[in-house]
């Protein structure tokens, strides 16, 4: 019996999506379980560490997949397609929030200080995390999303390029200048500030 | 040469890799040259390196978040709802149509359906009427071609019947002055041109009016059309043959009928007398003449009535 029945958890994302298109609920469940944590964390980082909002976005994303599975482009890797949809949702939310913030300036302060304290993390890490989130929120949404995908989701450069529909070189450049900017804006976490200042450029 | 190639392959990603792997002091000469081509110096390199390390540590120590089970249930419910069979949806819609929660919502579709039904009905009625018109035209064409001689014959026959009718009128008008020869001639003509219905009527009348001796004569030589009374009841031939009519009609009834129209009755009686030569019939005729004189000598109105009518008219 095991010869003829394949465990859906062993199938690739693309194969599972084919089954979802045929109405296979198990395949849909496997896909949800496979990505729900990563996507929730991604939404949490991208949406000002607001857990409820992140859960709402996660539910909306998979509800869209359930209602319109044919919108999936089978020529693209499922993970890339999934993150591109998630990224577009976040960008729409940024636009919405920008409109609201322009209308009600008090909202900006509220949204920028919803940092959660993660249990088990040291004080420095907690502080670093809060400062990092604060600085990320100041970045352009695309740069922020690129940084989160690369350093928090561990996505390869090629996949990130596919998500945004840009070249790999553009992604590398974007990442490099994002890290450079963040480091410049967070000098308090420099371990050797005095030594760094003494090193001169060889040119 | 080998180092040069390696230097040429560097890019920001490789620089990031270098930062994560080695400090500025640990870099090779070519690597350091490449890093300093993009950075301001050691301090920036170390700051960026520290940042990347902090991010990595923060990511490793920060566990992934789990979604609320309710989110999972809602998503799966949405998937199941989307995958429901179509017939269920159809049945639900039928149930909703039969038992509407708000009937006021149905007046628009009901109006639309009613209009469509009225249009269809009108179209059907119009179509049927047009079709019947077409059939009539065809039927007329079909009837005209084969029945033309018959129609012509009928027309001739109708003309002859009109002549007979005119003759009857003449006979009735000039009953007293008509001769035996003309009466017999008319009788011959009417016998020739009478229709079957007329023949039946004549037969019934003869059966009613004539005695047995007369019946033989009448059958041998049919009565002229002048004798066909307009007041003759339309009775069934079979009933007449059964003899039931002899019981119902009596001589007094005939007399009474003839009193109502004295001129016609007298002419009829004279004809009978001439044909049969019966003395009783002659006497009967004479009695009728006397009655007529009595009726004419005794007017139904007085002079006062007449004068009153004239005054009213004036």
Interface residues (C-beta under 8 A of the other chain):
Chain A: X23 X25 X28 X29 X32 X36 X37 X38 X40 X41 X44 X51 X54 X55 X58 X59 X62 X63 X66 X67 X118 X120 X121 X122 X125 X128 X129 X132 X151 X152 X157 X169 X172 X173 X175 X176 X179 X180 X182 X183 X184 X186 X187 X189 X190 X191 X192 X193 X195 X196 X197 X198 X199 X200 X201 X202 X203
Chain B: X11 X12 X13 X15 X16 X24 X32 X33 X36 X38 X39 X40 X41 X42 X43 X44 X45 X46 X47 X48 X50 X51 X52 X54 X55 X56 X57 X58 X59 X61 X62 X64 X65 X66 X67 X68 X71 X72 X74 X75 X76 X78 X79 X80 X82 X83
